[in-house]
Amino acid sequence: MEMKRVVVTGIGTINPLGNNIQEYWTNLENGVSGCELITTFDTSKYKTKFACMVKNFDPNNHFDRKEVKKLDPYTQFALVAVEEAMKDSGINLEAIDLDMAGVIWASGIGGLQTLTEELRGYFGGDGTPRFSPFFIPRMIADIAAGHISMKYGFRGPNFSTVSACASATNGIICALDVIRTGKANIVITGGSEASVNEIGVGGFNALQALSTKNDEYKTASRPFDATRDGFVMGEGAGCLILEEYEHAKARGAKIYCELAGGGMSADAYHLTAPHPEGLGARKVMENALRDAGMKPEEIDYINVHGTSTPLGDVAETKAILQVFGEHAYKLNISSTKSMTGHLLGAAGAIEALASVMAVYKDVIPPTINLKQVDPEIDSRLNLTPNVAQKRTVRAALSNTFGFGGHNASIIVKKL
């Protein structure tokens, strides 16, 4: 069976750098940090007191009061990002086959804020199980996909992907394959997360995964830097409208780029640590290139997973050198998590958007807060330190790796 081509025809986001694509991209180009001190709960007893949070967002400006009660913040973020992407795509819902339109949405954790609130109410009471009837429908990790499909009437494939920090990229790959194989013409895909709360921060602190640079919080997310000490948590959502190429052409859609391929692999090594030689990371990039039918020399930019953890950044750069050889020194490499923080299950979505825009605009967003490259990282690699760089970007590869050893990569390229 001949595989159909897949293109990106709409994009949308809400994240720590902006509540729409234009704000997000402008701040990426300008190397803005989205980090701030947490004010939504008392952090006095927490090791980490900062995060990259969505700003200037009031759900009441987007949903009526009844809807707000039914929607966890992770679903609110999803619906806001999707609305922008759908408007951007110019899709006329009355002119498409809704049975051939699907939703594949990701979240690593789902409604953690809802879980936090319900457990606080239960354990703060007399033990009587007085739970909200919206508790389960607000919390479960698939519910955002359900709300999206109901809002737009999409009756095609509808499900969620959960693979920790690789969730959104896995979702995008699933959406790619659904369209390639003719099961849908259009798929809304991406991911959302809202875990900056007591349980989220406390849990990752217990893992010793978060940075504790409270006195330097604005620059705490510093991938590749010798002084990095962990990731900075982020929140928000990113959405891509994927469409079968001929379908997009027939309706005269604006096309940002082609989604050329995706790869998946497992480290099969450790619960939270990457393989020290980057074996799973190497394999997933090789798989993405093979799936796209591309050679390493055709890639100009890698948006790395680059979380700012001591082990992860080293392993990923080792993997890049194994896959790309001498071409690795001609690449631009950057971690946009230096600006957005780590959106967990939604990371792959907003980083896919950064990669799409890099191809579309021929600009590489920087890795900020990079002052002293870790001596274990090859200093000849162009890590795009601190300032955006202009260059022709024929194709970009985006990596995401999750706890449990889940690895996923996608490649976007000029049409």
C-alpha distance (Angstrom), angle and dihedral (degrees) to the residues before:
residue distance angle dihedral
M1 . . .
E2 3.77 . .
M3 3.79 111.3 .
K4 3.78 117.2 -126.6
R5 3.80 120.4 -127.0
V6 3.79 119.1 -113.0
V7 3.80 127.8 -149.6
V8 3.79 137.3 -176.7
T9 3.80 112.0 -116.2
G10 3.80 103.4 164.5
I11 3.80 138.1 26.6
G12 3.79 135.9 -173.8
T13 3.78 140.1 165.6
I14 3.76 150.0 171.4
N15 3.78 114.0 -164.3
P16 3.83 142.4 133.1
L17 3.83 91.5 -70.9
G18 3.78 98.6 49.8
N19 3.77 148.8 -20.7
N20 3.80 93.1 -120.8
I21 3.79 139.4 27.1
Q22 3.79 96.4 -94.8
E23 3.81 93.7 53.5
Y24 3.78 90.9 44.7
W25 3.79 95.1 50.4
T26 3.81 94.5 43.4
N27 3.80 91.2 52.9
L28 3.81 92.0 45.1
E29 3.80 90.4 53.1
N30 3.79 91.1 47.7
G31 3.79 95.4 48.0
V32 3.80 96.7 -120.1
S33 3.80 120.9 174.4
G34 3.79 114.7 -131.4
C35 3.79 93.5 -163.4
E36 3.79 124.1 119.2
L37 3.78 140.6 155.6
I38 3.79 114.3 -80.3
T39 3.80 112.7 -109.2
T40 3.82 100.7 164.6
F41 3.82 92.6 84.5
D42 3.80 138.6 11.9
T43 3.81 108.3 -83.6
S44 3.80 96.7 176.8
K45 3.81 92.2 113.2
Y46 3.82 95.6 38.7
K47 3.80 125.0 99.3
T48 3.82 90.0 -139.9
K49 3.79 119.0 47.8
F50 3.82 101.6 175.0
A51 3.79 141.9 61.0
C52 3.79 142.4 163.6
M53 3.79 102.9 -95.3
V54 3.79 136.5 -179.7
K55 3.80 109.0 -100.6
N56 3.80 134.3 -148.0
F57 3.78 93.2 9.3
D58 3.79 120.8 145.6
P59 3.81 112.8 175.5
N60 3.80 89.3 -154.6
N61 3.79 88.3 69.2
H62 3.81 89.5 60.5
F63 3.81 106.2 30.2
D64 3.79 137.0 32.8
R65 3.80 118.6 -109.6
K66 3.80 94.4 -98.1
E67 3.80 91.1 52.1
V68 3.79 92.5 49.1
K69 3.82 89.2 57.0
K70 3.80 90.6 52.3
L71 3.80 98.0 45.7
D72 3.79 126.9 74.6
P73 3.82 112.2 -145.0
Y74 3.81 90.4 -105.5
T75 3.81 89.1 60.7
Q76 3.80 92.1 43.3
F77 3.80 89.6 54.6
A78 3.80 90.1 47.9
L79 3.80 94.2 52.8
V80 3.81 92.8 47.0
A81 3.81 93.1 51.4
V82 3.81 92.3 44.9
E83 3.79 92.3 50.2
E84 3.80 91.0 56.3
A85 3.80 92.3 46.2
M86 3.80 93.4 48.6
K87 3.80 91.6 50.8
D88 3.79 89.6 47.0
S89 3.81 91.2 51.9
G90 3.79 93.7 54.8
I91 3.81 91.1 -141.2
N92 3.81 113.4 170.1
L93 3.80 104.1 -146.1
E94 3.80 90.8 -157.0
A95 3.79 91.9 56.0
I96 3.82 100.5 52.0
D97 3.79 134.3 71.5
L98 3.80 102.7 -105.4
D99 3.80 90.2 -163.6
M100 3.80 86.8 64.9
A101 3.80 94.8 48.3
G102 3.80 118.9 89.6
V103 3.80 144.6 179.8
I104 3.80 123.9 -138.9
W105 3.79 109.1 175.2
A106 3.79 130.9 174.0
S107 3.77 139.2 -150.0
G108 3.75 127.9 163.8
I109 3.80 94.7 -153.5
G110 3.81 110.2 6.4
G111 3.78 121.7 -159.9
L112 3.78 101.1 7.6
Q113 3.80 93.0 150.1
T114 3.79 90.1 55.6
L115 3.80 90.9 49.4
T116 3.80 90.2 49.2
E117 3.80 93.3 51.4
E118 3.80 95.3 45.2
L119 3.79 94.3 48.2
R120 3.79 91.3 46.7
G121 3.80 89.1 54.4
Y122 3.79 93.5 46.6
F123 3.79 99.1 45.9
G124 3.79 91.4 40.2
G125 3.79 90.8 57.1
D126 3.78 135.5 61.8
G127 3.79 95.8 -78.6
T128 3.80 95.5 -92.8
P129 3.82 107.2 139.2
R130 3.80 98.8 -119.6
F131 3.79 100.6 161.3
S132 3.78 126.1 163.9
P133 3.82 114.7 -105.0
F134 3.81 85.0 -128.8
F135 3.83 92.9 55.5
I136 3.81 98.6 97.9
P137 3.83 97.5 34.3
R138 3.82 89.8 49.7
M139 3.79 95.2 46.9
I140 3.81 108.5 43.0
A141 3.79 116.1 102.8
D142 3.80 95.6 -129.0
I143 3.78 97.6 54.2
A144 3.81 96.5 89.3
A145 3.80 89.5 61.2
G146 3.79 89.1 50.9
H147 3.81 93.5 51.0
I148 3.80 91.6 47.9
S149 3.80 93.2 51.5
M150 3.80 91.9 47.3
K151 3.80 92.7 49.7
Y152 3.81 94.3 52.7
G153 3.80 100.0 27.8
F154 3.80 94.1 -120.8
R155 3.81 106.9 166.8
G156 3.79 99.9 178.2
P157 3.83 127.5 93.9
N158 3.78 109.8 -23.9
F159 3.80 125.4 -179.1
S160 3.79 145.6 111.5
T161 3.78 133.5 -112.1
V162 3.80 122.6 -141.7
S163 3.80 118.9 -173.2
A164 3.80 102.9 135.2
C165 3.81 111.1 -109.5
A166 3.82 92.0 -5.9
S167 3.81 92.1 58.9
A168 3.81 100.4 104.8
T169 3.80 94.3 43.6
N170 3.79 90.1 50.1
G171 3.80 87.6 50.6
I172 3.79 91.9 51.7
I173 3.81 90.4 50.0
C174 3.81 90.5 50.3
A175 3.80 89.5 50.7
L176 3.81 90.2 49.0
D177 3.80 91.4 53.2
V178 3.81 93.9 45.2
I179 3.81 90.2 56.9
R180 3.80 95.1 39.5
T181 3.79 90.9 56.2
G182 3.80 95.3 46.9
K183 3.81 99.0 -109.1
A184 3.82 91.7 121.6
N185 3.79 140.1 9.0
I186 3.81 96.2 -153.3
V187 3.80 131.0 25.9
I188 3.78 128.3 -175.6
T189 3.78 105.4 -146.2
G190 3.79 141.0 166.0
G191 3.77 135.8 88.9
S192 3.79 146.2 -99.6
E193 3.78 137.4 -156.0
A194 3.80 136.3 -179.1
S195 3.79 107.8 179.0
V196 3.80 103.4 133.3
N197 3.79 94.5 117.8
E198 3.79 140.6 99.2
I199 3.80 95.8 -74.3
G200 3.79 95.8 40.7
V201 3.79 97.0 49.1
G202 3.80 93.5 37.6
G203 3.77 93.0 49.3
F204 3.79 95.6 49.8
N205 3.80 90.2 43.8
A206 3.80 88.1 56.3
L207 3.81 87.8 54.7
Q208 3.82 89.2 51.0
A209 3.80 86.7 -127.8
L210 3.82 99.4 125.1
S211 3.78 128.3 80.2
T212 3.80 113.5 -109.3
K213 3.82 96.9 -163.6
N214 3.80 92.3 128.9
D215 3.81 92.8 159.2
E216 3.82 91.0 52.8
Y217 3.78 100.1 33.4
K218 3.81 96.2 142.2
T219 3.80 90.1 62.4
A220 3.81 98.8 30.0
S221 3.81 93.7 109.2
R222 3.81 99.1 73.4
P223 3.81 112.4 152.6
F224 3.81 115.4 -161.3
D225 3.80 92.3 8.9
A226 3.79 117.5 130.7
T227 3.83 90.7 -129.3
R228 3.82 98.2 52.3
D229 3.79 115.2 128.1
G230 3.80 107.0 178.1
F231 3.77 144.0 -39.9
V232 3.79 129.7 -63.3
M233 3.78 115.5 -128.5
G234 3.80 118.6 -120.7
E235 3.80 137.3 -177.2
G236 3.78 139.8 -156.8
A237 3.79 139.9 75.7
G238 3.77 143.0 -88.2
C239 3.81 128.4 -159.9
L240 3.80 134.8 -165.3
I241 3.78 124.6 -172.6
L242 3.79 106.1 -144.8
E243 3.76 118.8 -163.3
E244 3.77 138.5 179.5
Y245 3.80 106.3 -102.2
E246 3.82 98.9 -124.7
H247 3.81 90.6 45.1
A248 3.80 90.3 52.7
K249 3.80 92.3 47.1
A250 3.79 92.5 48.9
R251 3.80 92.2 57.6
G252 3.80 93.7 42.2
A253 3.80 94.7 -115.4
K254 3.79 124.3 178.3
I255 3.80 106.6 -111.3
Y256 3.80 120.4 -152.8
C257 3.78 97.7 -175.1
E258 3.78 144.5 -48.2
L259 3.79 122.1 -84.5
A260 3.77 95.4 -135.5
G261 3.78 102.9 -178.2
G262 3.76 150.9 -39.0
G263 3.77 138.3 -138.2
M264 3.79 135.5 -158.0
S265 3.80 134.1 -168.7
A266 3.80 143.7 152.9
D267 3.78 129.8 -125.1
A268 3.83 91.3 -148.0
Y269 3.78 85.5 -163.2
H270 3.82 119.4 94.3
L271 3.80 140.9 -2.0
T272 3.82 96.4 -116.4
A273 3.82 109.2 -3.3
P274 3.81 123.9 82.6
H275 3.77 120.9 -124.4
P276 3.83 102.8 -84.3
E277 3.80 92.4 -128.1
G278 3.79 93.0 45.0
L279 3.80 94.7 -117.8
G280 3.81 95.7 154.4
A281 3.80 91.1 43.7
R282 3.78 90.4 50.9
K283 3.78 92.4 49.8
V284 3.80 95.1 48.6
M285 3.82 92.5 52.9
E286 3.79 90.7 47.5
N287 3.80 89.3 50.0
A288 3.81 92.0 50.2
L289 3.80 91.8 50.5
R290 3.80 91.3 48.1
D291 3.79 92.1 48.5
A292 3.81 90.8 50.1
G293 3.80 92.2 46.3
M294 3.79 89.5 -125.7
K295 3.78 136.8 134.4
P296 3.81 122.8 -128.3
E297 3.82 89.6 -113.0
E298 3.81 90.1 64.5
I299 3.81 92.9 65.3
D300 3.81 116.5 90.4
Y301 3.81 101.9 173.3
I302 3.79 137.5 31.3
N303 3.78 119.4 -163.3
V304 3.77 95.8 -157.6
H305 3.78 129.1 -151.5
G306 3.82 84.3 -120.1
T307 3.79 100.5 160.6
S308 3.83 98.0 172.2
T309 3.81 93.1 -111.0
P310 3.81 117.8 139.8
L311 3.82 95.8 -122.4
G312 3.80 102.3 32.6
D313 3.80 100.4 56.6
V314 3.80 93.3 50.6
A315 3.80 94.1 47.5
E316 3.81 92.5 49.3
T317 3.80 94.7 51.0
K318 3.81 89.6 48.8
A319 3.80 88.6 53.7
I320 3.81 92.0 49.8
L321 3.80 90.7 53.7
Q322 3.80 90.8 49.3
V323 3.81 92.9 51.6
F324 3.80 101.3 37.4
G325 3.80 103.4 31.0
E326 3.80 112.6 -175.1
H327 3.80 90.5 -6.1
A328 3.81 87.4 68.4
Y329 3.80 88.0 77.3
K330 3.81 91.1 56.0
L331 3.80 93.3 52.2
N332 3.75 128.3 92.5
I333 3.78 110.7 -129.7
S334 3.78 124.4 -172.2
S335 3.77 142.0 161.9
T336 3.78 112.5 -141.8
K337 3.82 87.2 -171.5
S338 3.80 84.2 82.2
M339 3.82 84.4 74.6
T340 3.80 106.5 25.5
G341 3.78 100.0 34.5
H342 3.79 118.5 -136.5
L343 3.81 114.1 -48.5
L344 3.82 91.8 -168.1
G345 3.82 107.4 -149.4
A346 3.81 91.6 10.3
A347 3.82 94.9 50.3
G348 3.79 94.1 94.1
A349 3.80 91.1 53.1
I350 3.79 98.8 54.9
E351 3.81 90.7 39.1
A352 3.79 89.9 51.9
L353 3.81 86.3 54.0
A354 3.81 90.4 51.1
S355 3.80 89.1 51.1
V356 3.81 92.6 47.5
M357 3.80 90.4 51.5
A358 3.80 92.5 46.0
V359 3.81 89.0 56.7
Y360 3.80 92.6 41.9
K361 3.82 96.3 45.8
D362 3.85 100.9 29.3
V363 3.79 91.3 -127.7
I364 3.81 128.4 122.8
P365 3.82 114.6 -144.7
P366 3.80 112.3 -135.3
T367 3.77 136.9 -115.0
I368 3.79 101.0 -120.8
N369 3.81 128.5 -159.0
L370 3.80 90.3 37.7
K371 3.79 109.4 140.3
Q372 3.78 105.9 140.8
V373 3.80 119.2 24.6
D374 3.80 114.1 -136.2
P375 3.82 106.7 -101.1
E376 3.82 88.4 -130.8
I377 3.83 88.8 64.0
D378 3.80 118.9 79.8
S379 3.81 105.0 -105.1
R380 3.82 91.2 -151.4
L381 3.80 91.6 70.7
N382 3.80 114.2 102.4
L383 3.80 100.5 -125.5
T384 3.83 91.0 174.6
P385 3.79 91.9 -120.0
N386 3.81 118.3 -147.8
V387 3.82 98.9 -39.3
A388 3.82 129.9 68.9
Q389 3.79 116.4 -113.4
K390 3.79 128.4 -145.8
R391 3.79 118.8 -137.5
T392 3.77 139.2 132.1
V393 3.79 106.9 -83.2
R394 3.79 109.2 -160.0
A395 3.79 92.9 170.8
A396 3.78 139.0 -1.5
L397 3.78 131.3 -157.1
S398 3.81 121.1 -152.3
N399 3.82 121.8 -160.0
T400 3.79 129.5 -159.8
F401 3.80 126.3 175.3
G402 3.80 127.1 -174.1
F403 3.79 140.6 -159.8
G404 3.78 107.3 -87.6
G405 3.79 90.9 46.7
H406 3.81 96.4 -81.6
N407 3.81 113.1 158.5
A408 3.81 128.0 -174.9
S409 3.81 132.4 170.3
I410 3.80 133.7 179.3
I411 3.80 132.7 -166.8
V412 3.80 124.3 -147.2
K413 3.80 121.9 -173.3
K414 3.77 142.3 177.7
L415 3.79 112.0 -84.1
